[in-house]
């Protein structure tokens, strides 16, 4: 029966390996590549990615692909071309591993491809680790895969929302926890750029109302949308940065990566800027240190580092409990938000993924839309 199921699954995917390769110097430029079908050897599985999200977070993976080694997870063997990683759901279509059978749905980190080979280890009722040799030197948080059958929060009817928000929410949860763990560096004002982005708004949600005022920095075009989210006490346009209160200790959370904006922030707040936390690069064209700036040196936030710290502080079971509780509260809020935080826009196939990536790289996309790709 398992063999017949595997045959049916294989007929449901392309007979050859199909990959979307991206120009490592230009995330807006991609091409479809084909090659021989993959096969599972002993100790290996073949998965077929089915549904995943594309957001400015994926553009960040490309922009920081060399510096943070995101290109190394799914090497292409072609100089200058990489596979942008995505988060979503895949089915096992062939298995050489006891306990992992064809047809099982898996959540995790995948290439934009019709097939991917993995070597599962540390297999449990909840998931496994991909121990493919080249991934051993990469951050372990990205090598963990979940079995949806063991996930109490999984709902197949809400899979598109999970594909869209789950990877972003992990970053938001860990970033908010990092800020809380640091007592927000003594700040009373938290200024968040690219406030309309999904990770930024989820971070503001996780920080929650309290002693620190959450200020959402955004464009004039997105100001109304950001105000409607309800997770910022103040919404300010980029043009109005210099009107923000520079007399209180402030932390800047930089999701935009725009060097010009960063310089304005540093010069406006001066020594009242307690910390500059660089998270992303939604503004693809401007990332850089911004020269010799007053105040603290920009520090890049790397979510896996905070995850490792909290696993050590709390233990894996408590970490998972806290994360799942926070994620459930966030998804429940998104489900019932009025006005809605996002409308899911479903695209089909590799051509759909190419179109979305090009749009995100060029324009940053529409914050009210969530792009989900189905292969």
C-alpha positions as CSV (number, residue, x, y, z in Angstrom):
1,X,0.0,0.0,0.0
2,X,2.9,2.4,0.9
3,X,4.5,1.7,-2.5
4,X,1.2,2.5,-4.3
5,X,0.8,5.7,-2.3
6,X,4.4,6.7,-3.2
7,X,3.6,6.1,-6.9
8,X,0.5,8.3,-6.7
9,X,2.4,11.0,-5.0
10,X,5.1,10.9,-7.6
11,X,2.6,11.2,-10.4
12,X,1.3,14.3,-8.6
13,X,4.6,16.2,-8.9
14,X,6.9,16.9,-11.8
15,X,8.8,13.9,-13.1
16,X,12.0,16.0,-13.2
17,X,13.5,18.3,-10.6
18,X,12.3,21.8,-11.2
19,X,14.0,24.7,-9.3
20,X,13.6,28.5,-9.2
21,X,17.1,30.0,-9.3
22,X,17.7,33.6,-8.2
23,X,20.4,35.9,-9.3
24,X,22.4,36.4,-6.1
25,X,23.1,40.0,-6.9
26,X,19.5,40.8,-7.9
27,X,16.6,39.1,-6.1
28,X,14.2,40.5,-8.7
29,X,15.8,38.3,-11.4
30,X,15.1,34.6,-11.5
31,X,14.9,31.7,-13.9
32,X,13.4,28.2,-13.9
33,X,15.9,25.3,-14.1
34,X,15.2,21.6,-14.6
35,X,17.2,18.5,-13.9
36,X,17.0,14.8,-13.2
37,X,14.4,13.5,-10.7
38,X,15.7,13.0,-7.2
39,X,15.7,9.6,-5.5
40,X,16.0,8.7,-1.8
41,X,18.9,6.5,-0.7
42,X,19.1,4.7,2.6
43,X,18.5,7.2,5.4
44,X,17.1,9.8,3.0
45,X,13.7,11.2,2.1
46,X,12.4,13.2,-0.8
47,X,9.9,16.0,-0.1
48,X,7.7,17.9,-2.5
49,X,7.1,21.5,-1.4
50,X,3.4,22.2,-1.8
51,X,2.5,25.6,-0.2
52,X,4.7,28.4,1.1
53,X,4.6,32.1,1.6
54,X,6.7,34.9,0.0
55,X,7.2,38.1,1.9
56,X,9.9,40.8,2.2
57,X,11.5,38.4,4.7
58,X,12.5,36.3,1.7
59,X,14.0,39.3,0.1
60,X,16.0,39.9,3.3
61,X,17.3,36.3,2.9
62,X,18.6,37.2,-0.5
63,X,20.1,40.6,0.5
64,X,21.9,39.0,3.4
65,X,22.4,35.7,1.6
66,X,26.2,35.9,1.6
67,X,26.7,37.6,5.0
68,X,24.3,35.3,6.9
69,X,24.8,32.2,4.7
70,X,21.2,31.9,3.6
71,X,22.4,30.8,0.1
72,X,24.2,27.9,1.7
73,X,21.1,25.9,2.8
74,X,20.2,24.8,-0.7
75,X,23.3,25.1,-2.9
76,X,22.7,25.2,-6.6
77,X,26.1,24.3,-8.0
78,X,25.9,27.3,-10.3
79,X,28.1,30.3,-9.6
80,X,26.0,33.5,-9.2
81,X,22.7,31.7,-8.8
82,X,21.0,30.7,-5.5
83,X,17.8,29.3,-4.1
84,X,15.9,31.7,-1.9
85,X,14.7,29.7,1.2
86,X,11.0,29.7,2.0
87,X,8.8,28.5,4.9
88,X,5.9,26.3,4.3
89,X,4.5,22.8,3.9
90,X,5.7,19.8,1.9
91,X,4.8,16.2,1.5
92,X,7.1,13.3,1.8
93,X,7.0,11.5,-1.6
94,X,9.7,8.9,-1.1
95,X,11.4,7.6,2.0
96,X,14.3,5.4,2.9
97,X,13.8,6.1,6.6
98,X,11.7,4.0,9.0
99,X,8.9,6.0,10.6
100,X,8.7,8.6,7.9
101,X,6.2,7.5,5.3
102,X,5.1,8.9,1.9
103,X,2.1,11.2,2.3
104,X,3.1,12.8,5.6
105,X,2.8,16.6,5.7
106,X,5.9,18.5,7.0
107,X,6.4,22.1,8.0
108,X,9.7,23.8,7.6
109,X,12.4,25.5,5.5
110,X,12.5,24.6,1.8
111,X,13.8,25.7,-1.5
112,X,11.4,26.9,-4.2
113,X,11.6,23.5,-6.0
114,X,9.5,20.6,-6.9
115,X,11.7,18.2,-4.9
116,X,14.3,18.4,-2.1
117,X,16.4,15.6,-0.6
118,X,17.0,15.5,3.2
119,X,18.7,13.2,5.7
120,X,16.5,13.1,8.8
121,X,18.0,12.5,12.2
122,X,16.7,12.9,15.8
123,X,13.4,11.7,14.6
124,X,10.6,12.1,17.1
125,X,6.8,12.2,17.2
126,X,7.0,15.9,16.6
127,X,9.6,16.2,13.9
128,X,13.2,15.7,12.8
129,X,16.4,17.5,12.0
130,X,17.9,17.6,8.5
131,X,21.4,16.3,8.9
132,X,22.5,16.6,5.3
133,X,26.2,17.2,5.8
134,X,26.6,20.7,4.4
135,X,23.8,21.9,6.8
136,X,25.8,20.9,9.9
137,X,27.7,24.2,9.9
138,X,24.6,26.3,9.5
139,X,22.2,27.7,12.2
140,X,20.4,24.7,13.6
141,X,17.0,26.5,14.0
142,X,16.6,26.3,10.2
143,X,17.3,22.6,10.1
144,X,14.3,21.6,12.3
145,X,11.2,20.2,10.6
146,X,7.7,19.7,12.2
147,X,5.2,16.9,11.6
148,X,1.9,18.6,11.3
149,X,0.1,15.5,12.7
150,X,1.7,16.4,16.1
151,X,1.1,20.1,16.0
152,X,-1.9,21.1,18.2
153,X,-2.2,24.5,16.5
154,X,-2.2,23.1,12.9
155,X,-5.5,23.5,11.1
156,X,-5.6,22.5,7.4
157,X,-8.2,25.1,6.7
158,X,-5.8,27.8,8.0
159,X,-2.7,26.5,6.3
160,X,-2.3,29.5,4.1
161,X,-2.3,31.8,7.1
162,X,0.2,29.6,8.9
163,X,2.5,29.5,5.9
164,X,2.3,33.3,5.8
165,X,2.7,34.2,9.5
166,X,4.4,31.3,11.2
167,X,8.0,32.0,10.0
168,X,7.6,35.8,10.5
169,X,6.0,35.3,14.0
170,X,9.0,33.2,15.2
171,X,11.3,36.2,14.4
172,X,8.8,38.6,16.0
173,X,8.4,36.5,19.1
174,X,12.2,36.1,19.6
175,X,12.8,39.8,18.8
176,X,10.2,41.0,21.4
177,X,11.7,38.5,23.9
178,X,15.2,39.8,23.2
179,X,14.0,43.4,23.9
180,X,12.2,42.3,27.0
181,X,15.2,40.3,28.1
182,X,17.3,43.5,27.8
183,X,14.6,45.6,29.6
184,X,14.3,47.4,26.2
185,X,17.7,49.0,27.0
186,X,16.0,51.4,29.4
187,X,14.0,53.0,26.6
188,X,10.6,54.6,26.9
189,X,10.1,54.8,23.1
190,X,10.3,52.0,20.6
191,X,10.6,53.3,17.0
192,X,9.9,50.5,14.4
193,X,10.6,51.2,10.7
194,X,8.7,49.4,7.9
195,X,5.9,49.3,10.4
196,X,3.5,47.9,7.8
197,X,5.6,44.8,7.3
198,X,4.2,41.6,8.8
199,X,7.2,40.9,11.0
200,X,7.3,44.5,12.3
201,X,3.6,44.5,13.2
202,X,3.8,41.0,14.8
203,X,6.8,42.3,16.9
204,X,4.8,45.3,18.0
205,X,1.9,42.9,18.9
206,X,4.3,40.7,21.0
207,X,5.8,43.7,22.8
208,X,2.3,44.8,23.7
209,X,1.1,47.9,25.4
210,X,3.0,49.0,28.5
211,X,5.7,51.3,29.7
212,X,7.2,51.8,26.3
213,X,5.4,53.7,23.5
214,X,5.4,51.8,20.2
215,X,6.0,54.2,17.3
216,X,5.3,52.8,13.8
217,X,7.4,54.5,11.1
218,X,5.9,54.1,7.6
219,X,5.3,55.7,4.3
220,X,2.5,58.2,3.7
221,X,0.8,55.6,1.5
222,X,0.8,53.0,4.3
223,X,0.0,55.3,7.2
224,X,-3.7,54.6,7.3
225,X,-3.1,50.8,7.1
226,X,-0.6,50.9,10.0
227,X,-2.9,53.0,12.1
228,X,-5.7,50.4,11.5
229,X,-3.6,47.6,12.9
230,X,-4.0,48.9,16.4
231,X,-0.6,47.7,17.6
232,X,1.2,51.1,17.6
233,X,0.4,53.9,20.0
234,X,1.8,56.4,17.4
235,X,2.1,56.2,13.7
236,X,4.6,58.6,12.0
237,X,5.6,59.1,8.4
238,X,9.2,58.9,7.3
239,X,9.1,62.5,6.4
240,X,8.2,63.4,10.0
241,X,11.1,61.6,11.8
242,X,12.5,64.8,13.1
243,X,9.2,65.6,14.9
244,X,9.5,62.6,17.2
245,X,10.3,63.2,20.8
246,X,14.1,63.2,21.0
247,X,14.1,63.9,24.8
248,X,13.3,60.3,25.9
249,X,15.5,57.2,25.7
250,X,14.6,55.5,22.4
251,X,15.3,52.1,20.8
252,X,15.2,52.0,17.0
253,X,14.2,48.6,15.4
254,X,15.3,48.8,11.8
255,X,13.3,46.6,9.5
256,X,13.9,48.8,6.5
257,X,17.7,48.6,6.2
258,X,17.7,52.1,4.7
259,X,21.0,53.8,5.4
260,X,19.6,57.3,4.9
261,X,16.8,56.8,7.4
262,X,19.2,55.2,9.9
263,X,21.4,58.3,9.7
264,X,18.4,60.6,10.3
265,X,17.4,58.5,13.3
266,X,20.9,58.7,14.8
267,X,21.3,62.4,14.2
268,X,17.9,63.2,15.6
269,X,18.0,61.2,18.8
270,X,21.8,61.4,19.4
271,X,22.9,60.1,22.8
272,X,19.2,59.4,23.7
273,X,19.3,56.6,21.2
274,X,19.8,53.6,23.5
275,X,20.1,50.9,20.9
276,X,19.8,50.3,17.1
277,X,18.5,46.9,16.4
278,X,18.9,45.9,12.7
279,X,16.4,43.2,11.7
280,X,15.8,43.3,8.0
281,X,16.1,45.1,4.7
282,X,12.7,45.7,3.2
283,X,14.2,48.7,1.4
284,X,16.5,46.6,-0.8
285,X,18.5,49.5,-2.1
286,X,19.9,51.2,0.9
287,X,21.4,48.8,3.4
288,X,24.7,49.9,4.9
289,X,26.2,51.1,8.2
290,X,25.5,54.7,7.2
291,X,28.9,56.1,7.9
292,X,30.1,57.6,11.2
293,X,27.0,58.1,13.3
294,X,26.4,59.5,16.7
295,X,25.0,57.0,19.3
296,X,25.3,53.3,19.4
297,X,26.6,51.2,16.6
298,X,23.9,49.3,14.7
299,X,23.7,45.7,15.9
300,X,22.2,43.0,13.7
301,X,19.5,40.8,15.4
302,X,19.9,37.1,14.6
303,X,16.8,35.2,15.8
304,X,18.6,31.8,16.2
305,X,20.9,33.3,18.8
306,X,18.0,34.3,21.0
307,X,16.3,30.9,20.4
308,X,19.5,29.1,21.6
309,X,19.6,31.3,24.7
310,X,16.0,30.7,25.6
311,X,16.4,26.9,25.0
312,X,19.2,27.1,27.5
313,X,17.3,29.3,29.9
314,X,13.9,27.6,29.8
315,X,14.5,24.2,28.2
316,X,12.9,23.0,24.9
317,X,9.6,22.1,26.4
318,X,9.0,25.4,28.1
319,X,10.3,27.3,25.1
320,X,7.8,25.5,22.8
321,X,4.9,26.1,25.3
322,X,5.6,29.8,25.5
323,X,6.0,30.1,21.7
324,X,2.8,28.1,20.9
325,X,0.8,30.1,23.4
326,X,2.0,33.4,21.9
327,X,1.4,32.2,18.3
328,X,-2.1,31.0,19.1
329,X,-3.0,34.4,20.6
330,X,-1.5,36.2,17.6
331,X,-3.3,34.0,15.0
332,X,-6.6,34.4,16.9
333,X,-6.1,38.1,16.7
334,X,-5.3,38.1,13.0
335,X,-8.4,35.9,12.3
336,X,-10.7,38.3,14.0
337,X,-9.1,41.7,13.4
338,X,-11.3,44.5,12.1
339,X,-10.2,45.9,9.7
340,X,-8.4,42.7,8.5
341,X,-4.6,42.7,8.8
342,X,-4.2,40.7,5.6
343,X,-5.9,39.2,2.7
344,X,-4.3,36.0,1.3
345,X,-3.4,36.2,-2.4
346,X,-2.8,32.7,-3.8
347,X,-0.4,32.2,-6.8
348,X,0.2,29.0,-8.7
349,X,3.5,27.5,-9.9
350,X,7.0,28.8,-10.5
351,X,5.8,31.6,-12.7
352,X,3.6,32.9,-9.9
353,X,6.6,32.7,-7.5
354,X,8.8,34.6,-10.0
355,X,6.2,37.4,-10.3
356,X,5.8,37.8,-6.6
357,X,9.6,37.9,-5.9
358,X,10.1,40.5,-8.6
359,X,7.3,42.7,-7.2
360,X,8.6,42.3,-3.6
361,X,12.1,43.1,-4.6
362,X,11.1,46.2,-6.6
363,X,8.3,47.6,-4.5
364,X,8.1,45.8,-1.2
365,X,4.6,44.6,-2.0
366,X,1.3,45.6,-0.5
367,X,1.2,45.1,3.3
368,X,-2.5,44.3,3.2
369,X,-1.8,41.3,0.9
370,X,-0.2,38.0,1.9
371,X,1.3,36.1,-0.9
372,X,1.1,32.3,-0.8
373,X,2.5,30.0,-3.6
374,X,1.0,26.6,-4.4
375,X,3.2,24.3,-6.5
